[in-house]
Amino acid sequence: FGAINKNRYARIFISGSVSLKKGITELLSNCIIEGMEDATIIMPQGSYLSVNAASLSIKNVKFKCDNGPSQEKNMQNLFKLENAVLLMEDCDISANLGINGCVFDAGLSVLTFKNCVFYVTARSYASVLSDNSSRLFVSDCMWNTTSGTSVGFSCREGEMDVKNSTFTVSGNMGRIAELFGVKGIFNQ
């Protein structure tokens, strides 16, 4: 992924399994990642994708992360987005985030999820999305979280449009959505 930032735009095709390096993989240029056949991105413990002031489109890719044995108490993320545009289509994410985790941490961004499946677990707190002042579009997706405190998504300000999607939360305390000052529509 290092070559992406040397250009203004990159298009990557993935076949089989690719493992990210531990730590931050920073995307500063616009990028499309397309999966061929059984494309899987393995995210080692402590790794995440950071997208800042760029667009990222991901189609037909599976993501796997297992931070299960981690003793890190700070929030673990797989994606950090700031002033970004994200499109995920036909993707699956299976993530065990250790003690506390949230797959997507976004701010001032536009996020679109189409036909995606998310399975997220953590021992204490698990969430698919934490967002601040962004626009969120979700259609035909399944969001599943399991933890002591289990949250589908938490949004502050911004807008959302959610259609034909299911949300399942399992745990001692669970909330499908935490919405604070958000304008939006939920449709069957």
ABEGO torsion letter per residue (X at the ends): XAAAAABABBBBBBBEBBBBBBEBBBBABBBBBBBBEBBBBBBBBGBBBBBBGBBBBBBGBBBBBBAAABABABBBBABBBBGBBBBBBGBBBBBBAEABBBABBBBGBBBBBBGBBBBBBBAABBBABBBBGBBBBBBGBBBBBBBABBBABBBBEEBBBBBGBBBBBBEABBBABBBBGBBBBBBX
